[in-house]
Amino acid sequence: MEGIKDSDRATNAAGSDWVANLDWFDDFYLQTREEFLNWARKRSDLSQNDLIDTYQQAMVILIEKHTGETNLTLTSSLKTYLFGIAGNL
């Protein structure tokens, strides 16, 4: 599976390719990191290190939610979902 793009939608259903195969994760992590940091800097007084920690915590939650037992269907892009998670940390 190629890297997931912002416009992609993902479904966590039994046998879903993107859940079973996390090869996309490195690309997604790198593609969204700087954009997240820029977005978060405008909305927060956190240090650069704290912003990076927040990003990494949000990524962990994203993976946990989509590799767990929950049958969750996203109605937004993964990037939007990730930013939403981070915004609630």
Secondary structure as UniProt FT lines:
FT   TURN            6..7
FT   TURN            14..15
FT   HELIX           17..20
FT   TURN            22..23
FT   HELIX           24..43
FT   HELIX           48..67
FT   HELIX           78..87
//
